[in-house]
Amino acid sequence: MEIASGPPFKPLRFMRDPHLQTIAAVFLRGQADREVASRQVVNLSDADRLVVHDNVPERWNPGSRIAILMHGLCGSHASPYMVRTARKLRALGVRTVRVDFRGQGDSALISQHHLHAGCSQDLRDVVQHVHRASPASPVSLVGFSLGGSILLKALGEWSSDGPGFVDSAVAVSPPVDLAWSCANLQFHGNRIYDYYFVRTIKQNLAVRRRRVAGLVDNHVHPLPHRLVHFDDQFTGPVWGFRGARDYYEQCSSGPLLGQVRVPTVILASRDDPVVPFEMYSHWPMSPQIRQVTTRYGGHLGFLGRAGPDPDGHWMDWRICDWIGAAK
């Protein structure tokens, strides 16, 4: 994939602050998506299930490009960045498949297990599901935040043995070092994100404990109030890890970045308050990875000034540029 040139990111006036960029992107949802997606259940390798949402453009033909989009922690197919980006890709004629990882979105009540940072096999199962539906189609992968790290982990594990029809990938603000990212959330100014993640996860888990038969659970009570403690006492153990440290070590994508063989773009902001930018220089990267870095943008923000793009969601348009340039 060649990196298409595009306008540099210029934040909205009075919106350089990374927290404003991060939080505003959540609330500035933009135009609602009126297209009805095909809701499909994917049977996973370990007999669990998740849901994907498949939108086919009117002028799309079998064999044309498909993009699989993956959300971040506490996200879903309905997250604003997922909806906006998918809609713009479809306008380019790209079929889009938005994933609800286990326990998230429409998967919440059909999955017996939970989202975790190492579920790269789930991505492989989704990729094969999409490939069976259109065997001649090239596939692009787009992951946001934790979804981006899962994407990179999968690409590193696949190395030269991956599916040849996956020919391009974009990871936005991926936390490639989970321990580093989680420690960063303990700084005073970033604790709002730690609080948000844990509160949302706990609310989701409370509903699933009441409504999902056979839910995998270790019945921790009361549930911890910090993400690192939650991962140490719940997420890690229910997946068979020896607590948070073991979970983070085995599921971080950083050690696998040097093995990526698919042309990939990592988009990251230097002022990201959730994922420390410095971690990207800590791990050797494959020559197939190209980094695109901005000075401002926050975490999945990139709210820019009016300019050559049709709207101010600079991140969305650059993803469209890169996927559109895939060969």
N, C-alpha and C positions, 0 to 999 in steps of 0.2 A: 504494500500500500504506500503510495506516495502522499506526503503531507501537503495538502493543498494550501497555498498561501491565503491568508485572510487578514482582515483588519486587526490590529493589536487591541487588546482589551483596555478600555478606558472606563473606569467605574462611574456610575451616576454621581453627579455632583452631590456633595455632602454624604456620600455613601462609600467612602473609602474604608471606614471602620470594618474590620473583618466580622465582628459580631452582628453589625447591621446587615451586612451582605448575607450572612448565613441565615439569620432569622427572617429577614424580609423575603428571601427566596421561598420560604415555607408558606408565607401568607399571600404573596403575590401569585396566585394560582393561574391567572390568565384565562383564556377562553376554555370553556368546558369542552370535553371531547364527546360529540354527539354520535359518533360511530359506534355501532354495537359490535363487540368482538365475539368471536366464537370461543366459548369457554370449554377447555379441554382438560381432562384429567390425565396426568402422566404417571404411570406405574413405575416406581423406582426399583433399583436393583435389590434393595433390602426389604421389598414388599410393602413399603410405605407409599404414600401418594402425595402429589402436589398438583396445583392448577396452573395452567398457562392461558393467556388471552391472545388470540390470533386475529389480527386485522389484515385483510387482503385488499389492497387498492383495486379500484375498478379496472384499471388498465394493466394489472399485473398478470403475467403469463407463467405457467409452470416452467421452471428453470431460471426465472429471474431471482434477483437477490432477496434474501431474508435476513433481517436483523433480530437477534435475541437480546432483550433488555433485562437487566437484573438490578433490583433495588438494593438499598442499603439497610442497615440495622433499623428496625421499626418501620420500614417502608413497605410498599406493596405495588401492585400494578397501577394503583390509583394515585400514587405519589405525584405531585405536580411535575417534577422533572421527568418522570416516566411518561406521563400523558403528553407533555409538550413535545418531547423529543420524538416519541413515536408518531405523533401527528405530522411533524415536519418531515420525518423520513418517508412516511406514506405519500406525502405530497410530491416526493421525488420518485415515486413508483416502487418503494421498498416495502415489502411485506414485513410486518412487525409482530413479534411474539414477546409479550411481556410476562415475566415469570413472577409468580407468587411463591417464594421459598416456603419450606415447611413451616406451618404454624402462622403464616402471615397472609393477610388479605383473604382471598377466597379459599386458601389452603388451610386456614385456621381450624376449621371444623372437620376436615377430612384427613389431616396428617396426624399420626400418632406420635411422631417425634418432633423435634424443634430445630429451628435455624441455628447453625453454628458456623464459624468462620472456615471450617475445613470441609464443607460439603461440596467439594469439587466433583465428586462422583454424581451428585444430583445434576450438575450442569451437563456432564457427559450424557446422562439419561435424557435430559431435555433436548440436547443437540441431536441425539439419535432419533428421538420422537419427531423432531422437525424434519430431519433428513428423510425419514420414511414417508412423510407427507409430500415431499418434493425432492426426489433423489438427485435431480440435475441442478439444483439451486446452490450457488455459493452462499456461504453464511458468514455474517459479521457478528461479533459479540460486543456488547456495550454494557459495562458494569459501573455502577455508581457507589462510591464509598465502599462498604463491606462487600457489595456485589462485585466491585472492581477487584478487590483482593482475592475473592473466590475465583474470578475469571483468571487472574494471573497465576494463581496456584494451579488451576487446571491446565493452563498452557505449559507451565513448567513441568508438570507431571507427564503430560503427553509428549513433550519434547518432539523427537522425530517420528514418534509412533502415533501422533494425533490424527484425527480425521482430516483428510486432505481438502475437503470441501470448506473447512473453516479457514478463510484466507485473510482475515483482518480482525482487529480488536481495538477497542478504546476503553481505557480504565480512567475514571475521573475521581481524583482525590482518594485513592485506595490506601487503606491502613496496612501497608505491607509488613509492618512490625507491630503485632498486636499488643505486646507488653509495653512498648514505647508509647503507643497511642493511648492505652488505658492509663498509664502513669500521667500523661499529659492532661487528662481530664481531672486530675486531682488539684491542679493549680487553681487558685481562687477564682480567677476570671472565667475559667472553663467549666466550673462545677455545674453550671446551669445545664450543660449538655449531658453530663453524667446523671443529673437528676432526671432530666427528660427521658433518657434512654431507659433507666431503671424503672421509672414510674410507668412508662408505656409497656415495657416487657411484663411487669407484674400485673397490670390490668388485663393484658392479653392472656396471660397464663391463668389468671383467676377464672376468666370465662371458659377457657379450654378445659380446666379441671372439672368444671360443672357439666360440660356438654360433649366432651370427646371420650367415647368408650375406648378403653385400652390405652389411654394416654401414657406414654413413658414418663415416669415421675419418680423422684426420690423423696417427695413429701417434706421438703425442708419447710420449717415453720418456726418463727416468722421469716419471711424472705428478706434477704439483705437489702441495704439502701444504697450501696455503691456498686458500680458495675464490676469492678475487680473482685469484690466479695461475692457477687451474684455468680460470676463465672467460676469462682473457686468452690462455691457450695452447691451450685445447681448445674449450670451449663456444662462445665468440665466433667463432673461425676456422672451425669446422666448419659454422656457420650463415652464413658469409660476412661477418661483422663484422670490423672492423679492431681486434680485441682487446677487452678488457673495457670500456674507456671508451666505445667506440662501441656496443657491445652494450647497456650500461646506459642510455645516452642514448636509443637507439632503442626499447628495450623496456620502459622504465618507464611505468607507468600514470598517474603524477602529472600530467603535462601534459595528459591527456585527461579529467581529472575534471570539468572545467567543461562538457564536452559530453555528459555522461550524461543521457539522457532517460527512463530506466526508473526507477521508484521503487526506491531502494536504501538499505539500511542498512549502515553501516560500524561494526562493533563492534571496539573496541580498548581495551587497558589502558594506563594511563599508566606502568606499571612494566615493560612488555614488554622483556626483555633482548635479544631478537632483532631486533625492529623498533622503532626509536626513535619514540616517540609524537609528538615535535616535528615530524616530517616532514609530518603531516597538515595543519598550519597553513601550510605553505609553498606549497601549491598551491590556487588558487581552485577551489571545489567548486560543482557544479550545485545549484540549489534542490531538485532531485529526490533529492539525497543527504541522509540524516539520519545524524548521528554519535551513537553511543551509547558513552559512555566510562565506564570504571570506574577506581577508584584502584588496585586490586590485580587480580591475575589472571594475570600473566606472559604467556607466549606460548602461546595455545590451551589455557590451563589453566582458569581460572575454576572452581576446585574450591571449592564453597561449603558452608556449614553446612546441617544439616537444617532444613527449614522448609516453606513451602507447596508447593515442588516435590517430586515423588515421589522424586528422588534428588539428590545434591549436584552434578550436572553442570549448573551454571547456564547455561552457554553453549548447551547442547543445547535446553533448554526455551525460551530466548528466541528461538532460531531457529524453533522450532515455533510460538511465539506470532506471530512476524512473518509466516511463511509462511501460517499459518492465517488471518491477518487480510487476506491479499491478496484483492483484489476481482476 
